[in-house]
Amino acid sequence: QEKIHEVYDVKATPISEFFTENGGAILTGLAIAGTMALGGSDPAECIAYGNIPTNLQNIKDFVGGTADKNGWGAPAKFVPLVVNAAFCAALLGKVDAVSTADALKAFAFWNLANAVGLYALPDKAMEGWGISNMAPIDVSFTKLFGTLLGTMGAFAYQLSDGKSAVEAIGAAWAVNTAMSGASRYITK
C-alpha cells in the first residue's frame, strides 16, 4: 500500500491506507469473479468466491483492530465483516430464507448504493462510520473506493440480470471509467 501513495506523491492516512487495502481486495475479487464468469460458472457463485478477498480483508481489519486504532465508530468495525460474510453465505446458498438469485441482486444493489454514497457524499457517508473532518486525500480515496464498489456492483447486477460475462465485465469497466473520469475532470 505504500507504493500507491508514492505513485501519487501523497502522505498516507489511516483512511487512505484502509481504502487502498480494501480496494485491492475488491479488484482481486473482480478478477476471480470475472475469470469464473468467463468460464461459465454460476453467477452467484462467481460473486461469492469473488467476495472472499474482501471477507479476508474484513477479518484482517477486525482482528487487527483497525477501527479501534483509528478511533472510528462501531459501524466501521462490524458492518463490513458482517455484511460481506452474510452475502457470501447467501450467495453460496447457505441461507435458506434467501435464494442465490435474490442474494446476487441484493449484493449488486448494496454495492451500487454504497458506491453512490461514498462517491457523491464522501464526508456524509464517512460520518456514518464515526469519521469526520477528512483531509482532501481522504475524500479522494473515499471516492476511489466508491468507484470500486460501483464497479463490482455493476458487474454483479449485469450477471443477476442474465447478461453474459463479457457484457458484465464491459458494464463494470464502463462504470469504473465514468466514475474515474468524473473524479479526475469534473468533481476533483
Secondary structure, DSSP 8 states (H G I E B T S, - for coil): -HHHHHHTT----HHHHHHHHHHHHHHHHHHHHHHHHHTT--HHHHHHHHTHHHHHHHHHHHHHTHHHHTT--HHHHHHHHHHHHHHHHHHTT--TTS-HHHHHHHHHHHHHHHHHHHHH-HHHHHHTTT--S--HHHHHHHHHHHHHHHHHHHHHHHHHTT--HHHHHHHHHHHHHHHHHHIIIII-
